Amino acid sequence: MRANRTAALIVSLLVVFGALVTGAAAVSALTYPTDATLTVNDPTPSCGQTVQVVGTGFLPNTEVTVSIGGKTVGTAMTDADGNFTFPYTLPTPCDAGEQIIRATDGTNTLLVSISVSSTTETTATPTTVATGSLPVTGSSGTTMHLVQAGILMVAGGGILLLATRKRRQTTTA
């Protein structure tokens, strides 16, 4: 009789725990915009020219680190909508050729390529756009099914343990 009460108590506790875990996971999932972009106003700048690096869709009110050619050149703060502008003046002299501009807020990392000319001429060309997507946070439906299956397995193991103990007690008596 006592074993039945103990088994019922264990199963009840596991069911309550499973309901709490399922409810907490559903509340904690966050949704972010799915499209972040990184653009430059001139994809073919010259040495000494200022390039405007513009990001949209990053995390709101977050510091974004901007690097060029693997070297950090500064930071910018995003606004409440996740947008920022970072002016970068190419040094004189500078390395001619393709260079990669990288912007990251720790969650989103986007790259855009510029083709630097060593001459001091400036030319107006269309804006280059790089697009990306933010990772999905929170739990998926599959995760919750695995948690629930684990809870059921633990409950089943507890019931088998109690049944085995009861059988041992009756055989020794």
N, C-alpha and C positions, 0 to 999 in steps of 0.2 A: 504494500500500500504506500509506504514511504517512497519507494523507488518511482512509483507512478506520479506522485506529487512533485518529486524532484525533476523528473523528465518533463512534466507539464510546465513547470517553472522555467526550465532552461529553454524550451521551445518558445514560450511566451516572451522571454527576454530577447531571444534572437529575432523574433518577428518585430518587436518594438524597435530594436536596434536597426534592423533593415529598413524600416519605415523612416527612421530618423536620417539614416545615411542617404536614402533616395531623395528625401525632401531637401536636405542641405545641398546636395549636388545640383539640384534643379535651380535653386536660388542663386548659387555662386557663379553660374555661367555668365560671362560677359560678352557683349557683342560689339565689335569694332567695325568701322567702315572697311569694305573689302578691297578698295582700290587706292593705293598711294601712288603718287607720281613724283618724279624728279626731273626738272627741266633746266636748261640754260638759255639765256637770251641770244647767245652767239656760239654755235658749235665749231666755228673756225676762227678763234681769236688770235691775236698777235701778241708778242711780248710787250708788256707794259699796259695792255688793255685790261679793263675791269669786266669780269664775267659775272652776271647775276645768276646765282644758283637758287632756284625756287622749288620748294617742296610742298606738297599738299597731301592730306590724308595720313600724316604721321600721328603719333600719340599727342593728345592735347596737353599744353603747358609743360612740355618736356624739352630738355636740352638735346640738341642734335649736333653730333660731331661730324665735321666736314673734313675730308682728306682728299688729297690729289697725289696720284702716283704713289700711294702708300704712306704719305707723310701728312699728319694732321696739320691743317692750316687754320682751324678755328672752330668756334661753336656758334650756334644760333638757338634761340628759344622759340618754340612753336606757340602759336596763339591758342585760344580756346577751341578752334576748329582743327588744330593740327597742322596749320600752314606756317611756313617760314620763308624768309628771303635772306640770302647770304651773299654779299658782294665780295668777290675775290679778284685782286689785281695781280695779274701774272708778273713775275719779276722781269727785270731787264738786266742782263740777257737771261734767256730761259731756254729750256730744252724744247726743240721743235719736234713735232710728231704727235702721235695719238697719246692722250693722257686720260686716265679714268678718274672721274670725280665720284666719291663715295660719300653718302650721307646715312647716318644711322642714329636711331634714338634708343638703341638697346634691344628693341623688339623688331623694328623694321630696318632693313638695310637695302638701299637702292643705289644703282650705279648709272652714270651717264658718261658717254665718251665725248671728248672734244679733240679736235685736230689743231694743234698749236702751230702757227707760222712764226718763224724767227724774224720776219720783217715787221715793221711798225705800221703797215697798212691795216686799215679796218674795213671789213666788208659786211654788209647786212645780209644775213641769210635767215632762212626759216628756223624756228625753234626746234630743238631736238627733244623728244619726250621719251622717258623711260617709265615703264609702269611695273607695278608689282602688286602683291597682295599680302595682307596681314595674316598671321597665323590665327587659327580659331582657338579660343580659350574655353575652359570649362570641360565638362565631361560629355562624352558621346553616349548614345543609347547602348552601345556595345559594352562600355565600361560598367554601366549600371547592371546589365545582365550578368556580367562576370561577378560583381559584388554579391548580387542576389544568389547566384549559384554557389558561391563560397559560403554564404550564410547557411544555405540549405545543407551543404555538405558537413559543416560543423555541427549543425543540429542533428543530422543523421548519425554522425559519429558519437555524439553525446548519448543518443538513445541506444545505440549499439553497446556503448560502454556500460550503461546502466543495466541493460538486459544481461550482459555477460557477468557482471557482478552479482546480479540476482541469481543467475544459474549456478554460480560458484557457491553462493551461500546455501542454496537448497541441496546441492550435492554433498557439501561438508556436514550438513545437519543430519 
